[in-house]
């Protein structure tokens, strides 16, 4: 009988320790902000869903993906222009002109600057939604006010 009581107490203790540990780790993980990761397929769906009727009727998801990919290349190119204050990758008008410069062949005839600007506005909304741009999160090491 004593062995059964000890066994039950041990099992309960193991379960409680496990639940406390899992709960603590879950809480700690929920307090750490997720990194903002640009997922092209997710971005294409998000941007396509928010396009105005004119642009949505003209562009396929492949076109939206191509524009987003061409725009993403500008973010890579921005590293080479870090000292150039005029190289603003988030200014949709400037970015649209750069994407239009990359258009060639049949796509050049089918996509106009309004379409590109609409997709880039959707890209900005997507980047805000995933937390890649927008207000800066407080630094946990410096306190909520951000001052030392």
SULJOPE-V773422 format. One record per residue. RES is the residue in one letter. PSI is psi in whole degrees, 0 to 359 (999 if undefined). NEAR is the number of other C-alpha atoms within 8 Angstrom. Layout:
BEGIN
((RES,PSI,NEAR) (RES,PSI,NEAR))
END
This chain:
BEGIN
((X,316,4) (X,323,5) (X,321,6) (X,317,7) (X,315,8) (X,318,8) (X,313,8) (X,316,8) (X,318,8) (X,316,8) (X,315,8) (X,317,8) (X,316,8) (X,317,8) (X,315,8) (X,314,8) (X,317,8) (X,315,8) (X,319,8) (X,316,8) (X,313,8) (X,318,8) (X,316,8) (X,315,8) (X,323,8) (X,316,8) (X,315,8) (X,318,8) (X,328,7) (X,342,7) (X,347,6) (X,123,6) (X,139,5) (X,142,4) (X,144,4) (X,115,7) (X,125,6) (X,112,7) (X,116,6) (X,313,9) (X,318,7) (X,318,7) (X,318,11) (X,315,12) (X,316,9) (X,311,10) (X,316,13) (X,321,12) (X,335,6) (X,5,7) (X,148,11) (X,164,7) (X,318,6) (X,310,6) (X,319,11) (X,327,10) (X,341,7) (X,330,8) (X,139,11) (X,165,8) (X,328,9) (X,321,7) (X,316,8) (X,316,13) (X,320,11) (X,316,8) (X,315,11) (X,322,13) (X,317,9) (X,321,10) (X,319,12) (X,327,8) (X,330,8) (X,326,11) (X,323,9) (X,316,8) (X,333,8) (X,332,10) (X,327,7) (X,344,6) (X,30,8) (X,331,8) (X,357,4) (X,105,6) (X,343,6) (X,353,4) (X,81,8) (X,111,8) (X,345,10) (X,354,6) (X,109,7) (X,328,10) (X,313,7) (X,315,9) (X,322,14) (X,319,12) (X,320,9) (X,320,10) (X,318,12) (X,324,11) (X,334,6) (X,343,7) (X,136,8) (X,162,6) (X,220,6) (X,323,6) (X,325,8) (X,326,10) (X,333,7) (X,335,7) (X,130,10) (X,176,9) (X,328,9) (X,317,7) (X,313,10) (X,316,13) (X,320,11) (X,318,11) (X,319,14) (X,328,13) (X,320,9) (X,323,13) (X,319,11) (X,319,9) (X,321,8) (X,315,11) (X,323,11) (X,319,10) (X,325,7) (X,357,9) (X,15,8) (X,330,9) (X,162,7) (X,199,6) (X,144,4) (X,135,5) (X,146,4) (X,146,9) (X,117,8) (X,336,6) (X,342,4) (X,2,10) (X,170,10) (X,329,8) (X,347,6) (X,14,8) (X,148,6) (X,999,4))
END
